[in-house]
Amino acid sequence: MKIIILGAGQVGATLAESLVGENNDITIVDTNHSRLRQLQDKFDLRVLQGYGSYPCVLDEAGAKDADMLVAVTNSDETNMVACQIAYSLFKTPNRIARIRAPAYIRESEKLFHSEAVPIDHLISPEQLVIDYIYKLIEYPGALQVVTFAQGMISIVAVKAYFGGPLVGNALSSMREHIPHIDTRVAAIFRQDRPIYLQDSTIIEAGDEVFFVAASQHIRAVMSELQRLEKPYKRIMIVGGGNVGGGLAHRLEKLYNVKLIERNQQRAIELAEQLHDTTVFYGDASDQELLAEEQADQVDVFIAITNDDEANIMSAMLVKRMGAKKVIVLIQRPAYVDLVQGSGIDIAISPQQATISALLSHVRKADIVSVSALRRGVAEAIEAVAHGDKSTSKVVGRIVKDIKLPPGTIIGAIARGDDVIIASRNSKIEQGDHVIIFITDKKFVPDVERLFQPNPLCL
């Protein structure tokens, strides 16, 4: 596939890295020469210096015969204009744009279509992060929750702790513990490495366990791996930007929410916009302010400013004061693995959330959704099975007969309104939505090929 990426920032560079490894023809456009040089030295791709919204630049990038344009510059307006020009002048068939400003997002249905601004798929990083955090609050104790098949199926990551009934027991005993619930452990990471799963595998305290289940059974399965945390009530948010303000708005009807914003004018605006959130003007590193507002008693402290160091330091300070759980937003990928577990309960990378959404539209085969897991190390995919036994490598076959790459499992199948937790003898049918867990994302292209019908046989 020939793909043009506009923007060589963290999202554009990470997307390029993912796609280059899958034998795509990538051209990346940016105004920053040194950033482009670094990418060219590191990956097998073409670079072009220039403004991605200029017709001459898009022409030189190959927009006439490109399969897809992905506009992820830091400017919403540049991304929109680039999609308009690619559509009007070059007939580029697929156009994806990152749009961040809430003012545009609110009017997205009226703005973004072929008769207005011709964007096929809109990616809003702020909304993706809000959704990500909201699920963590909805399921206390989860490290990550991703949903598939229109919310019917979930893959959940949890840390196994002493006190969970299954901890110290073999995977084969799960059926005895929860006989009325269908679930499957998709992967276990022990000391940051995936382990080979068998029925005899013992779940140990400290294991990071990924399980797949119908969404209504999440809490029941979690209760087997750790003592269930009580539902959260008190939440403190630091940072009143698009993410912080949007998250507070989403939470304030259901929870007791406090928000700290260090820009006085922005704090005043938020106080007017948020009706059930208490907004404070101040610095989250001010221990007196945190003590005065009883930060030590909150159920969740969420630091989501645009300053990584400020987020990390304020979260560690509040954790030491006694907050039950701290969540931080971290822009720099190198920091994410460094801080999670060292006083920080959960570190979130907005780049990974954005990349997951982008890959859903870029993958080959009929891929409905893609979710990066374990901060990009693993991946979960929802793929639609097409064809029949003569044209497809999966349709009409049972799971144990499908040649899956190492560390890959078929976790669940959505068939109409039914959720089937896959076993070795589950049969895949035409039109099934199949949820696949891939421990090592380098095998993603192999999985995609499995789900691509052979056109020569159609």
C-alpha positions as CSV (number, residue, x, y, z in Angstrom):
1,M,0.0,0.0,0.0
2,K,1.3,3.5,-0.9
3,I,0.8,5.8,2.1
4,I,1.6,9.5,2.6
5,I,2.0,10.6,6.2
6,L,1.9,14.4,6.9
7,G,3.7,15.2,10.1
8,A,6.9,13.6,11.5
9,G,6.1,14.2,15.1
10,Q,5.8,11.3,17.6
11,V,2.5,10.1,16.1
12,G,3.6,10.3,12.5
13,A,7.0,8.7,13.3
14,T,5.5,5.9,15.3
15,L,2.9,5.2,12.6
16,A,5.6,5.2,10.0
17,E,7.6,2.7,12.0
18,S,4.6,0.4,12.3
19,L,3.8,0.5,8.6
20,V,7.3,0.3,7.2
21,G,7.7,-3.1,8.9
22,E,4.6,-4.3,7.0
23,N,6.0,-3.8,3.5
24,N,4.2,-0.5,2.8
25,D,5.5,2.2,0.5
26,I,5.8,5.2,2.9
27,T,6.4,8.9,2.2
28,I,6.5,11.2,5.2
29,V,6.3,15.0,4.8
30,D,7.3,17.6,7.4
31,T,8.9,21.0,7.5
32,N,11.6,19.9,10.0
33,H,14.6,18.7,8.1
34,S,16.5,17.2,11.0
35,R,13.5,15.1,12.1
36,L,13.0,13.8,8.6
37,R,16.7,12.9,8.4
38,Q,16.5,10.9,11.6
39,L,13.6,8.9,10.2
40,Q,15.3,8.3,6.9
41,D,18.4,7.1,8.6
42,K,16.3,4.7,10.8
43,F,13.7,3.4,8.4
44,D,13.2,2.4,4.8
45,L,11.0,5.2,3.7
46,R,11.0,8.4,1.6
47,V,11.0,11.8,3.1
48,L,10.0,15.2,1.7
49,Q,10.5,18.6,3.3
50,G,7.7,21.0,2.8
51,Y,4.2,22.1,3.9
52,G,1.8,19.2,3.6
53,S,-1.1,21.4,2.6
54,Y,0.6,22.8,-0.5
55,P,-0.6,21.2,-3.7
56,C,3.0,21.1,-5.2
57,V,4.3,19.3,-2.1
58,L,1.4,16.7,-2.2
59,D,2.1,16.3,-5.9
60,E,5.8,15.6,-5.3
61,A,4.9,13.2,-2.5
62,G,2.9,11.2,-5.0
63,A,-0.7,12.0,-4.0
64,K,-1.9,11.1,-7.5
65,D,-1.3,7.4,-7.1
66,A,-1.3,7.1,-3.3
67,D,-3.7,4.7,-1.7
68,M,-4.0,6.8,1.5
69,L,-3.2,10.2,3.0
70,V,-2.7,10.3,6.8
71,A,-2.6,13.9,8.0
72,V,-1.2,14.1,11.6
73,T,0.6,17.4,11.8
74,N,0.2,19.6,14.9
75,S,-2.2,21.9,13.0
76,D,-5.9,20.9,12.6
77,E,-6.2,23.4,9.8
78,T,-3.2,22.0,7.9
79,N,-4.7,18.5,8.2
80,M,-8.1,19.6,6.9
81,V,-6.7,21.6,4.0
82,A,-4.4,18.7,3.0
83,C,-7.3,16.3,2.9
84,Q,-9.4,18.8,0.8
85,I,-6.6,19.3,-1.7
86,A,-5.8,15.5,-1.9
87,Y,-9.5,14.9,-2.7
88,S,-10.0,17.8,-5.1
89,L,-6.8,17.8,-7.1
90,F,-5.4,14.3,-6.8
91,K,-8.4,12.0,-6.1
92,T,-6.5,10.3,-3.3
93,P,-9.1,7.6,-2.3
94,N,-8.6,7.4,1.5
95,R,-8.0,10.4,3.7
96,I,-7.5,10.3,7.5
97,A,-6.9,13.4,9.7
98,R,-6.1,14.1,13.3
99,I,-8.4,16.8,14.6
100,R,-7.9,18.0,18.2
101,A,-9.9,21.2,18.7
102,P,-13.3,20.5,20.5
103,A,-14.8,23.3,18.4
104,Y,-14.3,21.2,15.2
105,I,-15.1,17.9,16.9
106,R,-18.5,19.2,18.1
107,E,-19.5,19.9,14.5
108,S,-17.8,16.9,12.9
109,E,-20.9,15.4,11.4
110,K,-21.7,18.6,9.5
111,L,-18.1,19.4,8.6
112,F,-16.3,16.2,7.6
113,H,-17.9,14.5,4.6
114,S,-17.3,14.6,0.8
115,E,-19.5,17.7,0.2
116,A,-17.7,19.8,2.9
117,V,-14.2,18.9,4.2
118,P,-13.6,15.4,2.6
119,I,-12.1,13.4,5.5
120,D,-13.0,9.7,5.6
121,H,-11.8,9.0,9.1
122,L,-11.4,11.5,11.9
123,I,-8.9,10.8,14.8
124,S,-9.3,12.8,18.0
125,P,-6.5,12.0,20.4
126,E,-8.1,13.9,23.3
127,Q,-11.4,11.9,23.0
128,L,-9.5,8.7,22.7
129,V,-7.6,9.4,25.9
130,I,-10.8,10.5,27.7
131,D,-12.4,7.2,26.7
132,Y,-9.4,5.2,27.8
133,I,-9.3,6.8,31.3
134,Y,-13.1,6.6,31.7
135,K,-12.9,2.8,31.2
136,L,-10.2,2.6,33.9
137,I,-12.5,4.5,36.3
138,E,-15.5,2.3,35.3
139,Y,-13.5,-0.9,36.2
140,P,-11.4,-0.2,39.4
141,G,-8.3,-2.3,39.4
142,A,-8.0,-2.7,35.7
143,L,-4.7,-1.7,34.0
144,Q,-6.3,-1.5,30.5
145,V,-9.8,-2.2,29.1
146,V,-10.4,-2.4,25.3
147,T,-13.7,-3.2,23.8
148,F,-14.7,-4.9,20.5
149,A,-17.8,-5.9,18.5
150,Q,-19.6,-2.7,19.4
151,G,-18.8,-3.1,23.1
152,M,-20.0,-6.7,23.4
153,I,-16.5,-8.2,24.0
154,S,-13.6,-6.8,26.1
155,I,-10.0,-7.6,26.6
156,V,-8.9,-6.6,30.1
157,A,-5.4,-6.4,31.7
158,V,-5.2,-6.8,35.5
159,K,-2.4,-7.5,37.9
160,A,-2.8,-10.7,39.8
161,Y,-2.6,-10.2,43.6
162,F,-2.6,-12.5,46.6
163,G,-6.2,-12.8,47.7
164,G,-7.5,-13.5,44.2
165,P,-9.0,-17.0,44.2
166,L,-7.2,-18.0,41.0
167,V,-3.8,-16.8,42.2
168,G,-1.6,-19.9,42.9
169,N,-3.9,-22.1,40.8
170,A,-3.7,-23.5,37.3
171,L,-5.6,-22.0,34.3
172,S,-7.5,-25.2,34.0
173,S,-9.2,-24.5,37.4
174,M,-10.9,-21.3,36.0
175,R,-13.9,-23.3,34.9
176,E,-14.4,-24.7,38.4
177,H,-14.1,-21.2,39.9
178,I,-16.6,-19.4,37.6
179,P,-18.6,-22.2,36.0
180,H,-21.3,-20.0,34.6
181,I,-19.0,-17.5,32.9
182,D,-17.2,-18.1,29.6
183,T,-13.7,-16.4,29.6
184,R,-10.2,-17.1,28.4
185,V,-6.8,-15.9,29.5
186,A,-5.2,-14.5,26.3
187,A,-1.7,-13.9,27.7
188,I,0.3,-13.6,30.9
189,F,3.3,-11.3,31.2
190,R,5.6,-12.3,34.0
191,Q,8.5,-9.9,34.8
192,D,7.6,-8.1,31.6
193,R,7.9,-11.2,29.4
194,P,5.1,-13.2,27.9
195,I,5.0,-16.8,29.1
196,Y,3.8,-19.9,27.1
197,L,0.3,-20.8,28.3
198,Q,-0.9,-24.3,29.0
199,D,-3.8,-25.6,31.1
200,S,-1.3,-26.4,33.8
201,T,0.2,-22.8,33.9
202,I,0.0,-21.4,37.4
203,I,-1.1,-17.8,37.8
204,E,1.4,-16.1,40.2
205,A,1.0,-13.0,42.2
206,G,2.5,-10.1,40.2
207,D,1.5,-11.6,36.8
208,E,0.0,-9.2,34.4
209,V,-3.0,-11.2,33.0
210,F,-5.0,-10.4,29.9
211,F,-8.3,-12.1,29.7
212,V,-11.2,-11.9,27.1
213,A,-14.8,-12.1,28.1
214,A,-18.3,-10.7,27.3
215,S,-18.2,-7.2,28.6
216,Q,-20.9,-7.8,31.3
217,H,-18.6,-10.4,32.9
218,I,-15.5,-8.2,33.4
219,R,-15.9,-7.6,37.1
220,A,-16.7,-11.3,37.8
221,V,-13.5,-12.4,36.1
222,M,-11.4,-9.6,37.7
223,S,-12.6,-10.8,41.2
224,E,-10.8,-14.2,40.5
225,L,-7.5,-12.5,40.0
226,Q,-7.5,-9.8,42.8
227,R,-9.7,-8.5,45.6
228,L,-12.2,-6.2,43.8
229,E,-11.6,-2.6,44.5
230,K,-14.6,-0.6,45.7
231,P,-16.2,1.7,43.0
232,Y,-14.5,5.0,42.9
233,K,-16.2,8.1,44.3
234,R,-13.7,10.9,44.7
235,I,-11.6,11.9,41.7
236,M,-9.0,14.7,41.4
237,I,-7.9,15.9,38.0
238,V,-4.8,18.0,37.4
239,G,-4.8,19.9,34.1
240,G,-7.7,21.7,32.6
241,G,-6.8,21.3,28.9
242,N,-9.0,19.6,26.3
243,V,-8.4,16.2,28.0
244,G,-8.8,17.4,31.6
245,G,-11.9,19.5,30.9
246,G,-13.5,16.9,28.7
247,L,-12.9,14.1,31.3
248,A,-14.3,16.3,34.1
249,H,-17.4,16.9,32.0
250,R,-17.8,13.2,31.4
251,L,-17.4,12.2,35.1
252,E,-19.0,15.0,37.0
253,K,-22.6,13.6,37.0
254,L,-21.4,10.3,38.5
255,Y,-18.5,11.2,40.7
256,N,-17.3,13.8,43.1
257,V,-14.7,15.6,40.9
258,K,-12.2,18.3,41.7
259,L,-10.0,19.9,39.0
260,I,-6.8,21.9,39.5
261,E,-5.7,24.3,36.7
262,R,-2.6,26.5,36.9
263,N,-3.7,29.0,34.3
264,Q,-6.1,31.5,36.0
265,Q,-8.1,32.4,32.9
266,R,-8.6,28.8,31.9
267,A,-9.6,28.0,35.5
268,I,-12.3,30.7,35.3
269,E,-13.6,29.3,31.9
270,L,-13.8,25.8,33.3
271,A,-15.6,26.9,36.4
272,E,-18.3,28.4,34.1
273,Q,-18.5,25.4,31.8
274,L,-18.5,22.6,34.5
275,H,-21.5,22.6,36.7
276,D,-20.8,19.8,39.1
277,T,-17.0,20.0,39.3
278,T,-15.1,22.0,41.8
279,V,-12.4,24.0,39.9
280,F,-9.3,25.3,41.7
281,Y,-6.7,27.8,40.4
282,G,-3.3,26.6,41.6
283,D,-0.2,24.4,41.1
284,A,-0.5,20.7,41.7
285,S,3.0,20.6,43.1
286,D,1.9,22.8,46.0
287,Q,1.7,20.4,48.9
288,E,-0.3,22.8,51.0
289,L,-3.0,23.1,48.3
290,L,-3.1,19.3,47.9
291,A,-3.4,18.8,51.7
292,E,-6.1,21.5,52.0
293,E,-8.2,19.8,49.2
294,Q,-7.7,16.4,50.8
295,A,-5.8,14.8,47.9
296,D,-4.7,12.1,50.3
297,Q,-8.3,10.9,50.5
298,V,-9.1,10.7,46.8
299,D,-9.8,7.4,45.1
300,V,-8.1,8.4,41.9
301,F,-5.6,11.2,41.2
302,I,-5.3,11.9,37.4
303,A,-2.4,14.1,36.2
304,I,-3.0,15.1,32.6
305,T,-1.2,18.4,31.9
306,N,1.0,18.7,28.9
307,D,4.1,18.6,31.1
308,D,5.4,15.0,31.7
309,E,7.6,15.9,34.6
310,A,4.9,17.9,36.4
311,N,2.5,15.0,35.9
312,I,5.0,12.5,37.3
313,M,6.1,14.6,40.3
314,S,2.6,15.6,41.4
315,A,1.3,12.0,41.1
316,M,4.2,10.6,43.1
317,L,3.7,13.3,45.8
318,V,0.0,12.6,46.1
319,K,0.7,8.8,46.2
320,R,3.1,9.4,49.1
321,M,0.4,11.5,50.8
322,G,-2.0,8.5,50.7
323,A,-4.0,8.6,47.4
324,K,-5.3,5.1,46.5
325,K,-4.5,5.3,42.8
326,V,-2.6,7.6,40.5
327,I,-2.8,7.8,36.8
328,V,-0.5,10.0,34.6
329,L,-0.5,11.1,31.0
330,I,3.0,10.9,29.5
331,Q,3.9,12.2,26.1
332,R,7.4,10.8,25.8
333,P,7.3,7.0,25.1
334,A,10.6,6.4,26.9
335,Y,9.1,7.6,30.2
336,V,6.1,5.3,30.1
337,D,7.8,2.0,30.9
338,L,10.2,3.8,33.3
339,V,7.5,5.2,35.7
340,Q,4.7,2.6,35.6
341,G,4.9,0.5,38.8
342,S,7.4,2.9,40.5
343,G,4.9,4.7,42.5
344,I,2.7,5.4,39.5
345,D,-0.1,2.9,39.1
346,I,-1.0,3.6,35.4
347,A,0.9,5.6,32.8
348,I,-1.0,6.4,29.6
349,S,0.6,7.3,26.3
350,P,-1.7,9.4,24.0
351,Q,0.4,8.4,21.1
352,Q,-0.4,4.7,21.6
353,A,-4.1,5.5,21.7
354,T,-3.9,7.5,18.5
355,I,-1.8,4.9,16.7
356,S,-4.4,2.2,17.6
357,A,-7.1,4.3,16.0
358,L,-5.1,5.0,12.9
359,L,-4.1,1.4,12.4
360,S,-7.7,0.3,12.4
361,H,-8.1,2.2,9.1
362,V,-4.7,1.4,7.6
363,R,-4.5,-2.4,8.2
364,K,-5.0,-4.8,5.3
365,A,-7.9,-7.2,5.3
366,D,-11.2,-6.1,6.9
367,I,-9.9,-4.9,10.2
368,V,-12.6,-3.2,12.3
369,S,-10.5,-2.1,15.2
370,V,-6.9,-2.3,16.5
371,S,-5.8,-1.8,20.1
372,A,-2.2,-1.5,21.3
373,L,-1.6,-3.4,24.5
374,R,1.1,-3.2,27.1
375,R,2.1,0.2,25.8
376,G,2.5,-1.0,22.2
377,V,4.3,-4.3,22.7
378,A,1.2,-6.4,22.0
379,E,-1.8,-5.9,19.9
380,A,-5.5,-7.0,19.7
381,I,-7.4,-6.9,16.5
382,E,-11.0,-7.3,15.5
383,A,-11.1,-8.8,12.0
384,V,-14.1,-9.8,9.9
385,A,-13.9,-13.3,8.3
386,H,-14.9,-13.2,4.6
387,G,-15.2,-15.9,1.9
388,D,-15.7,-19.7,2.2
389,K,-13.5,-22.7,2.8
390,S,-12.1,-22.6,-0.8
391,T,-11.2,-18.8,-0.7
392,S,-10.4,-18.2,3.0
393,K,-7.8,-19.6,5.3
394,V,-10.1,-19.2,8.3
395,V,-13.7,-19.5,7.2
396,G,-15.2,-23.0,7.7
397,R,-12.3,-24.1,9.8
398,I,-12.0,-24.8,13.5
399,V,-9.5,-22.8,15.6
400,K,-7.0,-25.6,16.2
401,D,-6.6,-26.1,12.4
402,I,-5.8,-22.5,11.7
403,K,-2.0,-21.8,11.4
404,L,-1.6,-18.9,13.8
405,P,1.8,-17.2,14.3
406,P,3.6,-17.8,17.6
407,G,2.1,-16.1,20.6
408,T,-1.2,-15.5,18.8
409,I,-4.6,-16.7,20.0
410,I,-8.2,-16.3,18.7
411,G,-9.9,-15.1,21.9
412,A,-13.5,-14.6,21.0
413,I,-16.0,-14.5,18.1
414,A,-19.0,-12.1,17.7
415,R,-21.6,-13.7,15.5
416,G,-24.6,-11.4,15.2
417,D,-25.7,-10.7,18.8
418,D,-23.9,-13.8,20.2
419,V,-20.5,-13.8,21.9
420,I,-18.5,-17.0,21.6
421,I,-15.4,-17.3,23.8
422,A,-13.2,-19.3,21.4
423,S,-11.9,-22.8,22.2
424,R,-9.8,-25.1,20.1
425,N,-13.0,-26.5,18.5
426,S,-14.8,-23.3,17.7
427,K,-15.6,-22.9,14.0
428,I,-15.3,-19.6,12.2
429,E,-18.1,-18.7,9.8
430,Q,-18.5,-16.1,7.0
431,G,-19.2,-12.7,8.6
432,D,-17.8,-13.5,12.0
433,H,-16.0,-10.7,13.9
434,V,-13.0,-12.5,15.3
435,I,-11.0,-11.0,18.2
436,I,-7.3,-11.9,18.0
437,F,-4.6,-11.3,20.6
438,I,-1.1,-11.0,19.3
439,T,1.7,-11.1,21.9
440,D,4.4,-9.8,19.5
441,K,3.1,-7.3,17.0
442,K,5.7,-8.2,14.4
443,F,3.3,-11.1,13.5
444,V,0.4,-8.7,12.7
445,P,1.0,-8.9,8.9
446,D,0.8,-12.7,9.1
447,V,-2.6,-12.5,10.9
448,E,-3.8,-10.0,8.3
449,R,-2.9,-12.3,5.5
450,L,-4.9,-15.1,7.2
451,F,-8.0,-12.9,7.0
452,Q,-7.5,-11.8,3.4
453,P,-9.6,-14.0,1.0
454,N,-7.6,-15.3,-2.0
455,P,-8.9,-13.1,-4.9
456,L,-7.8,-15.8,-7.5
457,C,-10.4,-18.1,-6.1
458,L,-13.3,-15.7,-5.9
